[in-house]
Amino acid sequence: MQKLILLLSFIVFILNESNGQFTKRVIYFTDKNETPFNLKNPSAFLSPRSVERRTKYNISTDSTDLPVITRYIDSVLKTGTVTLLGKSRWLNAIIIQTNDDNAITKINSFPFVKSLSDVALRRNHSTDNDKFQKNQTNNKVNISSRTEQLLADTFNYGSSVNQIKIHKGEFLHNIGARGQGMLMAFFDAGFFGYLSNPFFDSTRARNQISATWDFVQNNESVNEDHPHGMQCFSTVASYKPGTFVGSCPEANYFLLRTEDAPTEQIIEEYNWALGAEYADSAGVDVISSSLGYSTFDNPVFNHTYADLNGQTTIISKMADMAAKKGMLVVISAGNGGDDPWKYITAPADADSVLTVGSVNSSGAISAFSSYGPTSDGQIKPDVVSVGDGTIISTVNGTIGNGYGTSFSAPNIAGLATCLWQLFPEFNNMKIITTLRKASDKFNVPDSQYGYGLPNMKLATCFLLADFSNMTATINNFTTTLKWNSKDISGMRYDIERKLPGETEYKKIFTLNATGNTFINHNYEYIDIINNSPAGIASYRIQEVVDTSAVSFTSYAIDSASVTLLVATSVNDLGSNSKLVLVYPNPTHNTLVVNFTEQNSFKNLYLQIFNSAGQLVLVKTYNKPTGNATLSLPINSLPKGNYRLLVTNDGKRYAVKEFIKQ
C-alpha cells in the first residue's frame, strides 16, 4: 500500500510539472487596426536611422513596422498577475509571465487575441550545463603561425594576423575601411567583463559601445553574464596593436543578451526576435549572432531537419525579417559536423542571412563545422572563416584560442561591415552575393565549405565594377572616354584599347588616383586614333587597386566601343604642317615646337608616337596669339624615330617627324 501511495504521488508530481510548467507565454494579436500611426509617416514610429535605411534601399514600410496596439497590451496586463516581458511589432505579439490560470482564461477570451503559446519553463533546468562547451578556449597561441607585417599595413595585428589576412582583410583597413560610421549588433548569452577587458580599452575610450540590453533579465547590464558574447565580440572590436586587432575595430556596437546559457528554451528564439527589432529601431547595419537552435529542454519544441527550410522556425523567419528590413545578418553555421545531428541549426537556414562555417588558419575545413544544405536545398553555409584556433580574448583579458563557428561568424561580420562601409550604395543582399562570388569555391560549392573563403580585395573589385560606368564618344578620329569609379591614392587606371583587326587589348595610358579618402571620382581621357582601318574600336578600363603590393590586382571595371567610319593614318601630315616647326632634329633631351600660326588656340593636344605607333607622351597647350614656342622634355624616351601629332578641337592640325639620339 505504501508503494502504491508513493507511485501515485510521483505520477501526480509528473502531471503537475507537465501541465503547469510554463510561466512565460507569447500572446499573438489579430490585427493593428486601431493604430494611431500612418505608414506614410514612418518617422512617427521608427528612428531616423531606420527611416534613412528604408529610404536609401527603397524598402517599403508596412504593417510589421507598426507598434503593437496599446489597448490590447493593457487589456492583457489587467487580467491578473501578469508581467510584460517584451513587445514584438514584427510578430504582432507580446511576451508575458504569469502563474495566474484565471488570467490565461480571460486572455484567451479576448476577440483580439489570435493565439497563445507557451515558451518557457517555470524553472531553469540543466543549470550546470554550458551549451557553448564546444566553443572551447585556451590560452595557448601558436606563435609559429604569426606572419610579419607589411610596412603598408595600417595595423600591426599581432596574434590575429592570420584570421584577417586569410581574407585579404588588411586591404580594407589599409584603404580606410575600419567600420567608421557603421553600427553592429551582437546577439549572445552575455559579454562578461567587457567593461574592464583591456582589449576593449580603446572601444570604451572612444564611446563605441552605443547601448546594451539584456532581453533575458530585462535590464541594461550584460557585463556579468556568460563570456561567450565577449569572446565573439573580441574578434571584431579588440584593439591592441602588436597584440590583437579585430576585424572591424572602429565601428559602434550594441551588445544584446538574448540567450540564457544554462537552459535551452524556445523563448530564446523570441528574445532573438526582440533583439532584431531593437537593432532595427536603432538603425543597426549588421547583426552578428553566434547562436543556433535545434534541441530544447522540452523536446516538444525540437526542430527537425525538415524544419530547416528558412520558413518554419520563429528565429529563422525573424532573421529573414531583419534582412528584409535592410540589415546584414551574419549567423554561425553550428558545431554539429562531427555529431550525429551533423547539420546547421536555426537560423542558419534562413535564405537571406550570411551563414558562416569554420576552417583553420590554413583554410582546411573544421570537422565540427556543421553541414548544409537546408532541407529545401539552399547551399549553406554561405562562406567560411577561421573558427578553428581563432584568436579571441579569454575571461582574464589575455590572448586565447577559440574553437567553433561562433568565432568564424563575427570575424566575417566585421570584415563585411568594413566592405559595406565602402559601398553604402548597395544593399545588404548585394554584399552577401558579392562575398559568395569572391570566395574560392564559388564555382564548386559543397555542403560543408559552402562557397568558401571570401577574398575582400576581390570583393572590392567586383563592387567597383558594379558601381563604375564608362562612356566613349568619337569625333572625327578623336575618342573621348569618360568614367567614374571609387579610388584612393595608391590605386591607378590602365586604359586599354583594341583597334579594328586587333585581337587583344593594348594599354595606351595610365592614370594614377589621388586623395586620402576612398571616394567616387570622375575622369576623362582623349585618345586620337591613328593607323587604323575602319571598324569598331574597343576601350577597357582596368582599375589597379593595390599598386603598392608585390603583385598587382586589377579588374576591368567597364568597357565601351566606338565606330571608325573611315580608316586613319598618322602619315596624313595635316593641312597646317608648314605652320609647325620642330628642332633640333635630331635631338637629345628637348624638342622645341614652334608655331607660326598667328591665331590663338585653347587646348591644343600634342601626342608623340614611337615607330611602332605607341603613344609615349601627351601634352596639352594653350597657344597665345602670334608666334609661340613650346619645349617638350623627351630625355626619358629611348633613341629612335618619332612622330608628333598636333590636334585642335579633335581634328588633325599637323604631324611632324623627328629623331631622338
C-alpha positions as CSV (number, residue, x, y, z in Angstrom):
1,M,0.0,0.0,0.0
2,Q,2.8,2.4,0.9
3,K,4.5,1.7,-2.5
4,L,1.2,2.4,-4.3
5,I,0.9,5.7,-2.4
6,L,4.4,6.7,-3.4
7,L,3.8,5.8,-7.0
8,L,0.6,7.8,-7.1
9,S,2.4,10.7,-5.6
10,F,5.1,10.5,-8.2
11,I,2.5,10.4,-11.0
12,V,0.8,13.4,-9.6
13,F,4.1,15.3,-9.4
14,I,4.9,14.5,-13.0
15,L,1.4,15.6,-14.2
16,N,1.7,18.8,-12.3
17,E,5.1,19.5,-13.9
18,S,3.7,18.7,-17.3
19,N,0.6,20.8,-17.0
20,G,1.9,23.8,-15.1
21,Q,5.5,24.1,-16.0
22,F,5.2,27.1,-18.3
23,T,5.1,30.6,-16.9
24,K,6.2,32.6,-20.0
25,R,3.9,32.9,-22.9
26,V,3.6,34.6,-26.3
27,I,0.2,36.3,-27.0
28,Y,-0.4,36.9,-30.7
29,F,-2.9,39.6,-31.7
30,T,-5.2,39.5,-34.6
31,D,-4.6,43.0,-36.1
32,K,-3.3,46.5,-35.8
33,N,-6.5,48.2,-37.0
34,E,-6.6,50.7,-34.1
35,T,-3.1,52.1,-34.8
36,P,-2.8,55.9,-34.5
37,F,0.1,55.8,-36.9
38,N,0.2,56.3,-40.7
39,L,2.5,54.2,-42.9
40,K,3.2,57.4,-44.9
41,N,4.8,59.0,-41.8
42,P,7.2,56.3,-40.6
43,S,9.3,58.8,-38.6
44,A,6.4,58.8,-36.0
45,F,7.2,55.2,-35.0
46,L,10.7,54.5,-36.4
47,S,14.1,56.0,-35.6
48,P,15.6,58.5,-38.1
49,R,18.3,56.0,-38.9
50,S,15.8,53.2,-39.6
51,V,13.8,55.5,-41.8
52,E,17.0,56.5,-43.6
53,R,17.9,52.9,-44.3
54,R,14.5,52.2,-45.7
55,T,14.7,55.3,-47.9
56,K,18.2,54.5,-49.1
57,Y,17.4,51.0,-50.1
58,N,13.8,51.5,-51.3
59,I,12.4,49.3,-48.5
60,S,8.6,49.8,-48.1
61,T,7.2,50.5,-44.7
62,D,4.4,48.0,-43.9
63,S,2.2,46.8,-41.0
64,T,5.0,44.9,-39.4
65,D,6.7,48.2,-38.7
66,L,3.7,49.5,-36.7
67,P,3.8,49.2,-32.9
68,V,1.5,46.7,-31.2
69,I,-1.9,48.2,-30.2
70,T,-1.6,49.7,-26.7
71,R,-5.2,48.8,-25.8
72,Y,-4.6,45.2,-26.5
73,I,-1.5,45.2,-24.3
74,D,-3.2,47.0,-21.4
75,S,-6.2,44.6,-21.6
76,V,-3.9,41.6,-21.2
77,L,-2.0,43.2,-18.3
78,K,-5.2,43.9,-16.4
79,T,-6.4,40.3,-16.4
80,G,-4.5,39.4,-13.2
81,T,-0.9,38.9,-12.1
82,V,0.7,39.4,-15.5
83,T,4.2,40.8,-16.2
84,L,5.1,42.2,-19.6
85,L,8.4,40.9,-20.8
86,G,8.5,42.2,-24.4
87,K,6.6,43.5,-27.4
88,S,7.1,42.4,-31.0
89,R,5.8,44.5,-33.8
90,W,7.0,42.1,-36.4
91,L,5.0,39.2,-34.8
92,N,2.2,41.5,-33.6
93,A,2.6,39.8,-30.2
94,I,3.7,40.3,-26.6
95,I,5.6,38.1,-24.2
96,I,4.3,37.8,-20.7
97,Q,5.0,36.0,-17.5
98,T,2.2,34.7,-15.3
99,N,1.1,31.8,-13.0
100,D,-2.4,33.1,-13.0
101,D,-4.7,30.5,-14.6
102,N,-7.7,32.8,-14.4
103,A,-5.7,35.5,-16.3
104,I,-4.9,33.0,-19.1
105,T,-8.5,32.0,-19.4
106,K,-9.5,35.7,-19.6
107,I,-6.8,36.4,-22.2
108,N,-8.0,33.6,-24.4
109,S,-11.5,35.0,-24.4
110,F,-10.5,38.3,-25.9
111,P,-11.6,38.7,-29.6
112,F,-8.3,40.4,-30.5
113,V,-6.2,37.5,-29.2
114,K,-5.3,35.3,-32.1
115,S,-3.4,32.6,-30.1
116,L,-1.4,31.9,-27.0
117,S,1.9,29.8,-27.0
118,D,3.9,28.5,-24.1
119,V,7.6,29.4,-24.5
120,A,9.5,28.9,-21.2
121,L,9.6,26.5,-18.3
122,R,8.8,27.6,-14.7
123,R,12.3,26.9,-13.6
124,N,15.6,26.6,-15.3
125,H,16.8,23.0,-15.9
126,S,20.4,21.9,-16.5
127,T,21.8,24.7,-14.5
128,D,25.3,23.2,-14.7
129,N,25.1,22.8,-18.4
130,D,27.1,25.0,-20.7
131,K,25.7,24.9,-24.2
132,F,28.8,26.6,-25.5
133,Q,31.2,23.9,-24.3
134,K,32.1,23.1,-27.9
135,N,33.3,26.7,-28.3
136,Q,36.4,25.8,-26.3
137,T,39.1,28.3,-25.4
138,N,42.6,28.0,-24.2
139,N,45.5,30.3,-23.5
140,K,47.8,28.7,-26.0
141,V,48.7,30.7,-29.1
142,N,50.6,29.2,-32.0
143,I,53.4,31.7,-32.3
144,S,54.8,30.0,-35.4
145,S,51.6,30.8,-37.3
146,R,52.2,34.6,-37.0
147,T,53.4,36.4,-40.1
148,E,55.4,39.5,-40.4
149,Q,53.5,42.7,-41.1
150,L,54.0,44.6,-44.3
151,L,55.0,48.2,-43.9
152,A,52.0,49.2,-45.9
153,D,49.5,47.7,-43.4
154,T,47.6,50.2,-41.3
155,F,47.5,47.8,-38.3
156,N,50.1,45.6,-36.7
157,Y,47.6,42.7,-36.0
158,G,49.8,40.7,-33.7
159,S,48.3,37.3,-33.0
160,S,45.2,37.9,-35.1
161,V,47.1,38.5,-38.3
162,N,46.2,35.1,-39.9
163,Q,42.4,35.4,-39.4
164,I,42.5,38.8,-41.1
165,K,44.9,38.1,-43.9
166,I,43.4,34.8,-44.9
167,H,40.6,37.0,-46.3
168,K,42.9,39.9,-47.5
169,G,41.0,41.8,-44.8
170,E,44.0,44.1,-44.3
171,F,43.3,45.6,-47.8
172,L,40.0,47.1,-46.5
173,H,41.8,48.5,-43.4
174,N,44.6,49.9,-45.5
175,I,42.3,51.9,-47.8
176,G,40.5,53.4,-44.8
177,A,37.6,51.0,-44.1
178,R,37.7,50.0,-40.4
179,G,34.0,50.3,-39.6
180,Q,33.7,54.1,-39.0
181,G,30.1,55.2,-39.0
182,M,28.8,51.7,-39.1
183,L,26.6,50.1,-36.4
184,M,27.0,46.4,-35.4
185,A,24.8,44.5,-33.0
186,F,26.0,41.3,-31.3
187,F,23.4,38.8,-30.0
188,D,24.7,36.3,-27.4
189,A,24.5,34.9,-23.9
190,G,26.4,37.7,-22.2
191,F,29.5,39.8,-22.5
192,F,31.3,39.0,-19.3
193,G,34.0,41.6,-18.3
194,Y,33.7,43.8,-21.3
195,L,33.7,46.9,-19.1
196,S,37.2,46.1,-17.8
197,N,38.8,43.9,-20.5
198,P,42.0,45.6,-21.8
199,F,41.3,44.6,-25.4
200,F,38.3,47.0,-25.3
201,D,40.1,49.9,-23.7
202,S,40.0,51.8,-27.0
203,T,36.4,50.8,-27.6
204,R,35.4,52.3,-24.3
205,A,37.6,55.4,-24.5
206,R,36.1,56.3,-27.9
207,N,32.5,55.6,-26.7
208,Q,32.0,52.9,-29.4
209,I,29.5,50.9,-27.4
210,S,26.3,52.6,-28.2
211,A,24.0,50.6,-25.9
212,T,23.4,47.3,-24.1
213,W,20.3,45.3,-23.2
214,D,19.5,42.0,-21.6
215,F,16.4,40.5,-23.0
216,V,16.6,37.6,-20.6
217,Q,16.6,39.7,-17.4
218,N,15.1,42.9,-18.9
219,N,17.8,45.2,-17.8
220,E,20.8,47.1,-19.3
221,S,23.6,45.1,-17.7
222,V,25.3,42.4,-19.8
223,N,28.8,42.6,-18.1
224,E,28.2,39.9,-15.5
225,D,26.7,37.3,-17.8
226,H,28.3,34.5,-19.8
227,P,31.6,35.3,-21.5
228,H,30.7,33.8,-24.9
229,G,29.5,37.0,-26.3
230,M,32.6,38.9,-25.1
231,Q,34.8,36.4,-26.8
232,C,32.9,36.7,-30.1
233,F,32.9,40.5,-29.7
234,S,36.7,40.4,-29.2
235,T,37.3,39.0,-32.7
236,V,35.8,42.3,-34.1
237,A,36.4,45.1,-31.7
238,S,39.8,44.3,-30.0
239,Y,42.4,47.0,-30.5
240,K,45.8,46.4,-29.0
241,P,48.3,47.0,-31.9
242,G,51.0,44.4,-31.9
243,T,49.0,42.0,-29.8
244,F,45.4,41.7,-31.1
245,V,43.4,43.8,-33.6
246,G,39.9,42.8,-34.6
247,S,38.3,42.7,-38.0
248,C,36.3,45.9,-37.6
249,P,37.8,47.9,-34.7
250,E,36.3,51.4,-35.4
251,A,32.5,50.6,-35.7
252,N,29.9,51.4,-33.0
253,Y,28.4,48.4,-31.2
254,F,25.2,47.2,-29.5
255,L,25.7,44.3,-27.1
256,L,22.4,42.4,-26.7
257,R,21.8,39.4,-24.5
258,T,19.1,37.2,-26.0
259,E,20.4,33.8,-24.8
260,D,20.1,32.1,-21.3
261,A,23.2,29.9,-21.3
262,P,22.3,27.3,-18.7
263,T,19.0,26.4,-20.5
264,E,17.7,25.9,-23.9
265,Q,14.1,27.1,-24.2
266,I,12.1,28.3,-27.2
267,I,11.7,31.7,-25.6
268,E,15.3,32.4,-26.6
269,E,14.1,32.5,-30.2
270,Y,11.6,35.1,-29.3
271,N,14.3,37.0,-27.4
272,W,16.3,37.0,-30.6
273,A,13.3,38.4,-32.4
274,L,13.1,41.2,-29.8
275,G,16.8,41.9,-30.3
276,A,16.4,42.1,-34.0
277,E,13.6,44.6,-33.7
278,Y,15.7,46.6,-31.2
279,A,18.6,46.6,-33.7
280,D,16.2,47.7,-36.5
281,S,14.9,50.5,-34.3
282,A,18.4,51.7,-33.5
283,G,19.4,51.8,-37.2
284,V,21.9,48.9,-36.9
285,D,23.6,47.9,-40.1
286,V,25.0,44.5,-39.3
287,I,23.9,41.8,-36.8
288,S,26.4,39.2,-35.7
289,S,24.8,36.2,-34.0
290,S,26.7,33.1,-32.8
291,L,23.6,31.3,-31.6
292,G,21.8,28.3,-33.1
293,Y,18.8,26.1,-32.1
294,S,17.8,22.5,-32.8
295,T,17.0,20.8,-29.5
296,F,15.4,22.1,-26.3
297,D,15.0,21.2,-22.6
298,N,11.4,20.3,-23.5
299,P,11.7,18.1,-26.6
300,V,8.3,19.1,-27.8
301,F,9.9,22.2,-29.3
302,N,12.8,20.3,-31.0
303,H,13.5,21.2,-34.6
304,T,13.8,18.5,-37.2
305,Y,16.0,18.7,-40.3
306,A,12.8,19.2,-42.3
307,D,12.2,22.4,-40.3
308,L,15.4,23.9,-41.6
309,N,13.9,25.4,-44.7
310,G,14.0,29.1,-43.6
311,Q,10.2,29.2,-43.3
312,T,9.4,27.2,-40.2
313,T,11.2,28.2,-37.1
314,I,10.4,31.5,-35.4
315,I,14.1,32.6,-35.3
316,S,14.7,31.9,-39.0
317,K,11.6,33.8,-40.0
318,M,12.7,36.7,-37.8
319,A,16.3,36.6,-39.2
320,D,14.8,36.9,-42.7
321,M,12.6,39.7,-41.5
322,A,15.7,41.5,-40.2
323,A,17.3,41.1,-43.6
324,K,14.0,42.3,-45.3
325,K,14.3,45.5,-43.2
326,G,17.8,46.1,-44.7
327,M,20.2,44.7,-42.1
328,L,23.1,42.4,-43.0
329,V,22.5,39.3,-40.7
330,V,25.6,37.1,-40.1
331,I,25.0,33.7,-38.4
332,S,27.3,30.9,-37.3
333,A,26.6,27.6,-39.0
334,G,26.8,25.5,-35.9
335,N,29.2,22.9,-34.5
336,G,27.4,19.7,-35.3
337,G,29.6,18.5,-38.1
338,D,31.1,15.6,-36.1
339,D,27.9,14.8,-34.2
340,P,25.0,12.6,-35.2
341,W,22.9,15.7,-35.9
342,K,25.6,16.9,-38.4
343,Y,23.5,19.8,-39.9
344,I,23.4,23.6,-39.4
345,T,20.9,24.9,-36.8
346,A,18.3,27.7,-37.0
347,P,18.6,30.5,-38.0
348,A,21.5,29.5,-40.2
349,D,18.9,28.1,-42.7
350,A,17.4,31.5,-43.4
351,D,17.8,32.3,-47.0
352,S,18.6,36.0,-46.6
353,V,21.4,35.6,-44.0
354,L,25.1,35.1,-44.4
355,T,25.8,31.7,-42.7
356,V,29.5,31.1,-41.8
357,G,31.3,27.8,-41.3
358,S,34.7,27.2,-39.9
359,V,38.2,26.4,-41.2
360,N,41.6,26.5,-39.5
361,S,44.3,29.1,-40.3
362,S,45.4,27.1,-43.3
363,G,41.9,27.1,-44.8
364,A,41.2,23.4,-44.1
365,I,37.6,22.7,-43.0
366,S,37.0,22.1,-39.3
367,A,35.5,18.7,-38.6
368,F,33.0,20.2,-36.2
369,S,31.7,22.8,-38.7
370,S,28.1,22.0,-39.5
371,Y,26.8,20.7,-42.9
372,G,24.2,22.0,-45.2
373,P,22.3,22.1,-47.4
374,T,19.0,23.3,-45.9
375,S,16.1,20.9,-46.2
376,D,14.8,22.9,-49.2
377,G,18.1,22.7,-51.0
378,Q,19.9,26.0,-50.3
379,I,23.6,26.0,-50.2
380,K,24.7,26.5,-46.6
381,P,27.0,27.6,-45.1
382,D,27.5,30.5,-47.5
383,V,31.1,31.1,-46.6
384,V,33.8,30.0,-44.1
385,S,36.3,31.8,-41.9
386,V,38.8,30.9,-39.2
387,G,36.9,29.3,-36.3
388,D,39.5,26.6,-35.5
389,G,42.1,28.2,-33.3
390,T,40.6,31.7,-33.7
391,I,42.4,34.4,-31.7
392,I,40.0,35.7,-29.0
393,S,40.1,37.2,-25.6
394,T,40.0,35.0,-22.5
395,V,37.9,36.0,-19.5
396,N,41.2,37.2,-18.0
397,G,41.8,39.7,-20.8
398,T,44.6,37.7,-22.3
399,I,45.1,36.1,-25.7
400,G,43.4,32.7,-26.2
401,N,42.3,30.3,-29.0
402,G,38.7,29.7,-29.7
403,Y,37.1,26.8,-31.5
404,G,33.7,27.0,-33.1
405,T,31.7,28.7,-35.8
406,S,30.8,31.1,-33.0
407,F,34.1,32.8,-33.8
408,S,34.3,32.5,-37.5
409,A,31.0,34.3,-37.9
410,P,31.9,37.6,-36.1
411,N,35.3,37.6,-37.9
412,I,33.4,37.7,-41.2
413,A,30.8,40.0,-39.9
414,G,33.4,42.6,-39.1
415,L,35.1,42.4,-42.5
416,A,31.7,42.5,-44.2
417,T,30.9,45.7,-42.3
418,C,34.1,47.3,-43.5
419,L,33.3,46.3,-47.1
420,W,29.8,47.7,-46.8
421,Q,31.2,50.9,-45.4
422,L,33.0,51.5,-48.7
423,F,29.9,50.9,-50.8
424,P,26.8,52.2,-49.0
425,E,25.1,52.5,-52.4
426,F,24.5,48.7,-52.4
427,N,22.1,46.9,-50.1
428,N,22.7,44.0,-47.7
429,M,21.8,41.3,-50.2
430,K,24.3,42.7,-52.7
431,I,27.0,42.4,-50.0
432,I,26.1,38.8,-49.4
433,T,26.1,37.8,-53.1
434,T,29.4,39.6,-53.6
435,L,31.0,37.8,-50.7
436,R,29.9,34.5,-52.2
437,K,31.2,35.4,-55.6
438,A,34.5,36.5,-54.2
439,S,35.0,33.1,-52.4
440,D,37.5,30.5,-53.5
441,K,34.9,27.7,-54.2
442,F,32.2,29.9,-55.8
443,N,32.0,27.7,-58.9
444,V,32.2,24.4,-56.9
445,P,30.5,24.9,-53.6
446,D,29.9,22.0,-51.2
447,S,27.8,21.1,-48.2
448,Q,30.3,22.0,-45.5
449,Y,32.6,24.6,-47.1
450,G,29.8,26.4,-48.9
451,Y,31.2,28.9,-51.4
452,G,34.5,29.1,-49.5
453,L,36.8,31.7,-48.1
454,P,35.9,35.2,-49.2
455,N,38.6,37.5,-50.6
456,M,37.9,41.0,-49.5
457,K,40.2,42.6,-52.2
458,L,38.4,40.6,-54.9
459,A,35.0,41.6,-53.4
460,T,36.0,45.2,-53.6
461,C,36.9,44.8,-57.3
462,F,33.5,43.2,-58.0
463,L,31.7,46.1,-56.3
464,L,33.9,48.7,-58.1
465,A,32.9,47.1,-61.4
466,D,29.2,47.2,-60.5
467,F,29.5,50.8,-59.2
468,S,31.5,52.3,-62.1
469,N,30.4,53.3,-65.5
470,M,32.1,54.5,-68.7
471,T,31.1,56.2,-72.0
472,A,33.1,56.6,-75.2
473,T,32.2,59.1,-78.0
474,I,34.1,59.8,-81.2
475,N,34.5,63.0,-83.3
476,N,36.5,62.5,-86.5
477,F,39.3,60.3,-85.2
478,T,39.3,61.6,-81.6
479,T,37.7,59.4,-78.9
480,T,36.6,60.9,-75.6
481,L,36.4,58.5,-72.7
482,K,34.6,59.4,-69.6
483,W,34.3,57.2,-66.5
484,N,33.7,57.3,-62.8
485,S,34.8,55.0,-60.0
486,K,35.9,55.0,-56.4
487,D,39.6,55.1,-55.6
488,I,42.3,56.3,-53.2
489,S,45.9,57.3,-53.6
490,G,47.9,54.1,-54.4
491,M,45.4,52.9,-57.0
492,R,45.5,53.6,-60.7
493,Y,43.6,53.1,-64.0
494,D,45.1,51.4,-67.1
495,I,43.3,52.5,-70.2
496,E,43.4,49.7,-72.8
497,R,42.4,49.8,-76.5
498,K,41.7,47.3,-79.2
499,L,41.6,48.7,-82.7
500,P,39.8,47.1,-85.7
501,G,41.6,43.9,-86.7
502,E,43.4,43.5,-83.4
503,T,42.6,40.5,-81.2
504,E,44.0,41.8,-77.8
505,Y,43.7,44.9,-75.8
506,K,46.8,47.1,-75.5
507,K,47.5,49.6,-72.7
508,I,47.6,53.1,-74.1
509,F,47.6,55.3,-71.0
510,T,47.9,55.1,-67.2
511,L,46.2,57.5,-64.8
512,N,47.1,57.5,-61.1
513,A,44.5,58.1,-58.4
514,T,45.0,60.7,-55.8
515,G,43.4,61.7,-52.5
516,N,43.4,60.2,-49.0
517,T,39.8,59.0,-48.9
518,F,38.2,56.2,-50.9
519,I,35.5,58.1,-52.7
520,N,34.0,58.5,-56.2
521,H,35.9,60.4,-58.8
522,N,35.1,61.4,-62.4
523,Y,37.7,61.1,-65.1
524,E,38.2,62.0,-68.8
525,Y,40.8,60.8,-71.4
526,I,41.1,61.8,-75.0
527,D,42.5,59.3,-77.5
528,I,43.4,60.2,-81.1
529,I,43.3,57.2,-83.3
530,N,46.0,56.8,-86.0
531,N,47.0,54.0,-88.4
532,S,43.7,52.1,-88.1
533,P,41.3,50.6,-90.6
534,A,37.6,51.4,-90.4
535,G,35.6,49.3,-87.9
536,I,34.9,49.0,-84.2
537,A,37.5,50.4,-81.7
538,S,37.0,49.0,-78.2
539,Y,38.2,50.5,-74.9
540,R,38.5,48.9,-71.5
541,I,39.4,50.5,-68.1
542,Q,41.4,48.3,-65.7
543,E,41.4,49.6,-62.1
544,V,44.5,48.5,-60.3
545,V,43.6,48.5,-56.6
546,D,46.9,47.7,-54.9
547,T,49.9,49.3,-56.7
548,S,52.0,49.1,-53.5
549,A,51.7,45.3,-53.5
550,V,54.3,43.0,-54.9
551,S,51.8,41.7,-57.4
552,F,49.1,44.0,-58.7
553,T,45.4,43.1,-58.5
554,S,43.4,44.7,-61.3
555,Y,39.8,44.3,-62.5
556,A,38.1,45.5,-65.7
557,I,35.6,47.9,-64.2
558,D,33.9,48.8,-67.6
559,S,34.3,48.9,-71.3
560,A,32.9,50.8,-74.3
561,S,33.3,50.9,-78.1
562,V,33.2,53.5,-80.9
563,T,32.9,53.1,-84.7
564,L,35.5,54.4,-87.1
565,L,33.7,55.1,-90.3
566,V,36.9,55.5,-92.4
567,A,40.5,54.4,-92.0
568,T,43.0,56.7,-90.3
569,S,46.7,57.2,-90.9
570,V,49.3,59.1,-89.0
571,N,51.1,59.7,-92.3
572,D,48.5,62.3,-93.2
573,L,50.5,65.3,-92.3
574,G,47.6,67.6,-91.8
575,S,46.8,70.9,-93.5
576,N,48.8,73.1,-91.2
577,S,52.1,71.2,-91.0
578,K,54.0,74.0,-92.6
579,L,53.0,76.3,-89.7
580,V,54.7,74.0,-87.2
581,L,58.4,73.5,-86.9
582,V,60.3,71.1,-84.6
583,Y,64.0,71.4,-83.7
584,P,66.7,70.5,-83.1
585,N,66.2,67.4,-85.3
586,P,67.8,65.0,-84.4
587,T,67.5,66.0,-80.7
588,H,68.7,64.6,-77.4
589,N,66.8,65.9,-74.4
590,T,64.4,68.6,-75.5
591,L,62.2,69.0,-78.6
592,V,61.2,72.6,-79.4
593,V,57.9,73.1,-81.2
594,N,57.5,76.4,-82.9
595,F,54.0,77.7,-84.1
596,T,54.0,80.4,-86.8
597,E,50.2,80.4,-86.8
598,Q,49.1,83.9,-85.6
599,N,45.7,82.9,-84.1
600,S,45.4,81.7,-80.5
601,F,44.2,78.2,-79.7
602,K,42.9,76.6,-76.5
603,N,43.7,73.1,-75.6
604,L,45.9,72.1,-78.5
605,Y,46.6,68.4,-78.0
606,L,50.2,67.1,-78.6
607,Q,50.9,63.4,-78.8
608,I,54.2,61.7,-79.5
609,F,54.2,58.2,-81.1
610,N,57.1,55.8,-81.4
611,S,57.9,53.9,-84.6
612,A,55.6,51.1,-83.5
613,G,52.6,53.5,-83.3
614,Q,52.5,53.5,-79.5
615,L,51.6,56.7,-77.6
616,V,54.6,57.7,-75.4
617,L,53.9,61.3,-74.4
618,V,50.9,63.6,-74.1
619,K,50.8,67.3,-73.6
620,T,48.0,70.0,-73.8
621,Y,48.9,73.6,-74.7
622,N,47.1,76.9,-74.8
623,K,48.7,78.8,-77.7
624,P,48.7,82.6,-77.4
625,T,48.2,85.0,-80.3
626,G,51.3,85.3,-82.6
627,N,54.4,83.1,-82.9
628,A,54.7,80.7,-80.0
629,T,57.3,78.2,-78.8
630,L,56.8,75.2,-76.6
631,S,59.6,72.9,-75.2
632,L,58.9,69.2,-74.7
633,P,61.3,67.3,-72.4
634,I,62.0,63.9,-74.1
635,N,65.1,62.8,-72.2
636,S,63.2,59.7,-70.9
637,L,62.4,58.5,-74.4
638,P,64.7,55.8,-75.9
639,K,66.6,56.5,-79.1
640,G,64.6,56.1,-82.3
641,N,62.2,57.7,-84.8
642,Y,59.1,59.5,-83.6
643,R,56.1,61.4,-84.9
644,L,54.5,64.4,-83.2
645,L,50.7,64.7,-83.8
646,V,49.1,68.0,-83.0
647,T,45.3,68.2,-82.9
648,N,42.9,71.1,-82.5
649,D,39.3,70.7,-81.4
650,G,39.6,66.9,-82.1
651,K,40.9,67.5,-85.6
652,R,44.3,66.7,-87.0
653,Y,46.3,70.0,-87.2
654,A,49.8,68.9,-88.1
655,V,52.2,65.9,-88.0
656,K,56.0,66.3,-87.7
657,E,58.7,63.6,-87.6
658,F,61.9,63.8,-85.5
659,I,64.7,61.6,-84.3
660,K,65.8,61.1,-80.7
661,Q,69.5,60.4,-80.4
